[in-house]
Amino acid sequence: MFDLPTTITWKNQTWPVPDMDQLEEWVMDSVCETPDGDCVEPDHPDSWLSLLNLI
């Protein structure tokens, strides 16, 4: 089982990590959010999936 952190620091701010259900949805979708809510490609360097090293 993969243990996710509860928060990450990105652009000098601390952000709560989304739950596994949300991360799984982004894996299957063609868009993913950044911590500040922008929609980007899942493999974008600022996407949650990239920041958490899931892709």
N, CA, C and O atoms as a GROMACS GRO file, in nm:
protein
  220
    1MET      N    1   0.085  -0.119   0.000
    1MET     CA    2   0.000   0.000   0.000
    1MET      C    3   0.088   0.124   0.000
    1MET      O    4   0.189   0.130   0.071
    2PHE      N    5   0.050   0.221  -0.079
    2PHE     CA    6   0.123   0.346  -0.091
    2PHE      C    7   0.073   0.445   0.013
    2PHE      O    8  -0.047   0.473   0.019
    3ASP      N    9   0.163   0.498   0.095
    3ASP     CA   10   0.125   0.596   0.195
    3ASP      C   11   0.145   0.737   0.140
    3ASP      O   12   0.257   0.775   0.106
    4LEU      N   13   0.037   0.812   0.132
    4LEU     CA   14   0.044   0.951   0.087
    4LEU      C   15   0.075   1.043   0.204
    4LEU      O   16   0.033   1.016   0.316
    5PRO      N   17   0.147   1.150   0.178
    5PRO     CA   18   0.162   1.250   0.283
    5PRO      C   19   0.028   1.318   0.307
    5PRO      O   20  -0.059   1.314   0.220
    6THR      N   21   0.011   1.380   0.420
    6THR     CA   22  -0.114   1.451   0.447
    6THR      C   23  -0.111   1.592   0.391
    6THR      O   24  -0.215   1.650   0.362
    7THR      N   25   0.010   1.649   0.375
    7THR     CA   26   0.026   1.782   0.317
    7THR      C   27   0.152   1.784   0.231
    7THR      O   28   0.240   1.700   0.246
    8ILE      N   29   0.158   1.881   0.140
    8ILE     CA   30   0.281   1.910   0.067
    8ILE      C   31   0.304   2.060   0.071
    8ILE      O   32   0.210   2.138   0.089
    9THR      N   33   0.428   2.100   0.053
    9THR     CA   34   0.462   2.241   0.039
    9THR      C   35   0.491   2.265  -0.108
    9THR      O   36   0.576   2.200  -0.168
   10TRP      N   37   0.418   2.360  -0.164
   10TRP     CA   38   0.430   2.394  -0.307
   10TRP      C   39   0.419   2.544  -0.318
   10TRP      O   40   0.325   2.605  -0.267
   11LYS      N   41   0.516   2.604  -0.386
   11LYS     CA   42   0.519   2.750  -0.402
   11LYS      C   43   0.508   2.820  -0.267
   11LYS      O   44   0.434   2.917  -0.251
   12ASN      N   45   0.584   2.769  -0.171
   12ASN     CA   46   0.594   2.827  -0.036
   12ASN      C   47   0.464   2.827   0.043
   12ASN      O   48   0.450   2.906   0.136
   13GLN      N   49   0.370   2.741   0.007
   13GLN     CA   50   0.246   2.726   0.083
   13GLN      C   51   0.225   2.578   0.112
   13GLN      O   52   0.268   2.492   0.035
   14THR      N   53   0.160   2.549   0.222
   14THR     CA   54   0.128   2.411   0.257
   14THR      C   55  -0.014   2.380   0.212
   14THR      O   56  -0.107   2.457   0.237
   15TRP      N   57  -0.028   2.266   0.146
   15TRP     CA   58  -0.156   2.226   0.088
   15TRP      C   59  -0.194   2.088   0.139
   15TRP      O   60  -0.107   2.000   0.146
   16PRO      N   61  -0.321   2.064   0.174
   16PRO     CA   62  -0.364   1.929   0.210
   16PRO      C   63  -0.370   1.842   0.084
   16PRO      O   64  -0.417   1.886  -0.021
   17VAL      N   65  -0.325   1.720   0.095
   17VAL     CA   66  -0.325   1.627  -0.018
   17VAL      C   67  -0.467   1.573  -0.039
   17VAL      O   68  -0.533   1.536   0.057
   18PRO      N   69  -0.514   1.569  -0.165
   18PRO     CA   70  -0.645   1.512  -0.193
   18PRO      C   71  -0.652   1.365  -0.151
   18PRO      O   72  -0.550   1.298  -0.138
   19ASP      N   73  -0.774   1.317  -0.131
   19ASP     CA   74  -0.789   1.176  -0.093
   19ASP      C   75  -0.768   1.085  -0.214
   19ASP      O   76  -0.766   1.130  -0.328
   20MET      N   77  -0.753   0.958  -0.186
   20MET     CA   78  -0.722   0.859  -0.290
   20MET      C   79  -0.831   0.854  -0.397
   20MET      O   80  -0.800   0.834  -0.514
   21ASP      N   81  -0.957   0.871  -0.359
   21ASP     CA   82  -1.066   0.870  -0.458
   21ASP      C   83  -1.047   0.980  -0.561
   21ASP      O   84  -1.065   0.957  -0.681
   22GLN      N   85  -1.011   1.100  -0.516
   22GLN     CA   86  -0.990   1.212  -0.609
   22GLN      C   87  -0.869   1.185  -0.697
   22GLN      O   88  -0.874   1.211  -0.818
   23LEU      N   89  -0.762   1.135  -0.641
   23LEU     CA   90  -0.642   1.104  -0.720
   23LEU      C   91  -0.672   0.999  -0.826
   23LEU      O   92  -0.626   1.011  -0.939
   24GLU      N   93  -0.749   0.897  -0.791
   24GLU     CA   94  -0.786   0.793  -0.887
   24GLU      C   95  -0.870   0.850  -1.000
   24GLU      O   96  -0.854   0.810  -1.115
   25GLU      N   97  -0.959   0.944  -0.968
   25GLU     CA   98  -1.041   1.008  -1.072
   25GLU      C   99  -0.952   1.081  -1.171
   25GLU      O  100  -0.974   1.074  -1.292
   26TRP      N  101  -0.852   1.152  -1.121
   26TRP     CA  102  -0.762   1.225  -1.210
   26TRP      C  103  -0.678   1.132  -1.296
   26TRP      O  104  -0.645   1.165  -1.409
   27VAL      N  105  -0.643   1.014  -1.243
   27VAL     CA  106  -0.568   0.917  -1.321
   27VAL      C  107  -0.649   0.877  -1.445
   27VAL      O  108  -0.593   0.860  -1.553
   28MET      N  109  -0.779   0.861  -1.428
   28MET     CA  110  -0.865   0.816  -1.536
   28MET      C  111  -0.914   0.929  -1.627
   28MET      O  112  -0.962   0.904  -1.738
   29ASP      N  113  -0.901   1.052  -1.581
   29ASP     CA  114  -0.950   1.168  -1.656
   29ASP      C  115  -0.839   1.225  -1.742
   29ASP      O  116  -0.724   1.184  -1.731
   30SER      N  117  -0.871   1.318  -1.826
   30SER     CA  118  -0.770   1.383  -1.910
   30SER      C  119  -0.721   1.514  -1.850
   30SER      O  120  -0.637   1.582  -1.910
   31VAL      N  121  -0.772   1.551  -1.734
   31VAL     CA  122  -0.726   1.672  -1.666
   31VAL      C  123  -0.702   1.641  -1.518
   31VAL      O  124  -0.759   1.547  -1.462
   32CYS      N  125  -0.617   1.721  -1.459
   32CYS     CA  126  -0.583   1.707  -1.317
   32CYS      C  127  -0.569   1.847  -1.261
   32CYS      O  128  -0.535   1.940  -1.334
   33GLU      N  129  -0.593   1.862  -1.133
   33GLU     CA  130  -0.578   1.994  -1.071
   33GLU      C  131  -0.438   2.011  -1.015
   33GLU      O  132  -0.367   1.915  -0.985
   34THR      N  133  -0.401   2.137  -1.001
   34THR     CA  134  -0.282   2.175  -0.926
   34THR      C  135  -0.330   2.209  -0.784
   34THR      O  136  -0.450   2.224  -0.763
   35PRO      N  137  -0.240   2.221  -0.688
   35PRO     CA  138  -0.285   2.256  -0.553
   35PRO      C  139  -0.369   2.384  -0.546
   35PRO      O  140  -0.457   2.394  -0.460
   36ASP      N  141  -0.343   2.481  -0.633
   36ASP     CA  142  -0.422   2.605  -0.628
   36ASP      C  143  -0.545   2.601  -0.718
   36ASP      O  144  -0.610   2.704  -0.740
   37GLY      N  145  -0.579   2.481  -0.773
   37GLY     CA  146  -0.706   2.464  -0.843
   37GLY      C  147  -0.702   2.480  -0.993
   37GLY      O  148  -0.807   2.469  -1.056
   38ASP      N  149  -0.588   2.506  -1.054
   38ASP     CA  150  -0.581   2.514  -1.200
   38ASP      C  151  -0.597   2.375  -1.259
   38ASP      O  152  -0.555   2.276  -1.198
   39CYS      N  153  -0.658   2.366  -1.376
   39CYS     CA  154  -0.672   2.239  -1.447
   39CYS      C  155  -0.558   2.228  -1.548
   39CYS      O  156  -0.539   2.316  -1.632
   40VAL      N  157  -0.484   2.117  -1.540
   40VAL     CA  158  -0.370   2.093  -1.628
   40VAL      C  159  -0.373   1.947  -1.673
   40VAL      O  160  -0.452   1.868  -1.623
   41GLU      N  161  -0.287   1.912  -1.767
   41GLU     CA  162  -0.270   1.773  -1.806
   41GLU      C  163  -0.219   1.694  -1.686
   41GLU      O  164  -0.144   1.749  -1.605
   42PRO      N  165  -0.258   1.568  -1.672
   42PRO     CA  166  -0.213   1.489  -1.557
   42PRO      C  167  -0.062   1.482  -1.541
   42PRO      O  168  -0.012   1.473  -1.429
   43ASP      N  169   0.014   1.486  -1.653
   43ASP     CA  170   0.160   1.478  -1.642
   43ASP      C  171   0.229   1.613  -1.634
   43ASP      O  172   0.351   1.620  -1.640
   44HIS      N  173   0.152   1.720  -1.620
   44HIS     CA  174   0.210   1.854  -1.602
   44HIS      C  175   0.290   1.855  -1.472
   44HIS      O  176   0.248   1.795  -1.374
   45PRO      N  177   0.405   1.922  -1.469
   45PRO     CA  178   0.489   1.922  -1.348
   45PRO      C  179   0.419   1.973  -1.222
   45PRO      O  180   0.458   1.936  -1.111
   46ASP      N  181   0.317   2.057  -1.237
   46ASP     CA  182   0.247   2.111  -1.120
   46ASP      C  183   0.119   2.036  -1.084
   46ASP      O  184   0.051   2.074  -0.989
   47SER      N  185   0.085   1.930  -1.158
   47SER     CA  186  -0.037   1.854  -1.124
   47SER      C  187  -0.014   1.777  -0.995
   47SER      O  188   0.099   1.743  -0.960
   48TRP      N  189  -0.124   1.750  -0.925
   48TRP     CA  190  -0.114   1.671  -0.803
   48TRP      C  191  -0.047   1.538  -0.830
   48TRP      O  192   0.036   1.493  -0.751
   49LEU      N  193  -0.080   1.474  -0.941
   49LEU     CA  194  -0.024   1.343  -0.970
   49LEU      C  195   0.128   1.350  -0.987
   49LEU      O  196   0.200   1.260  -0.944
   50SER      N  197   0.177   1.455  -1.050
   50SER     CA  198   0.321   1.473  -1.065
   50SER      C  199   0.386   1.511  -0.933
   50SER      O  200   0.492   1.458  -0.898
   51LEU      N  201   0.324   1.603  -0.861
   51LEU     CA  202   0.383   1.647  -0.733
   51LEU      C  203   0.396   1.534  -0.632
   51LEU      O  204   0.486   1.534  -0.549
   52LEU      N  205   0.306   1.437  -0.640
   52LEU     CA  206   0.310   1.322  -0.550
   52LEU      C  207   0.387   1.204  -0.608
   52LEU      O  208   0.389   1.095  -0.550
   53ASN      N  209   0.450   1.227  -0.724
   53ASN     CA  210   0.529   1.123  -0.793
   53ASN      C  211   0.446   0.998  -0.824
   53ASN      O  212   0.494   0.886  -0.812
   54LEU      N  213   0.321   1.020  -0.863
   54LEU     CA  214   0.235   0.909  -0.902
   54LEU      C  215   0.240   0.881  -1.051
   54LEU      O  216   0.200   0.774  -1.095
   55ILE      N  217   0.288   0.978  -1.128
   55ILE     CA  218   0.309   0.956  -1.272
   55ILE      C  219   0.443   1.015  -1.311
   55ILE      O  220   0.482   1.008  -1.428
   0.00000   0.00000   0.00000
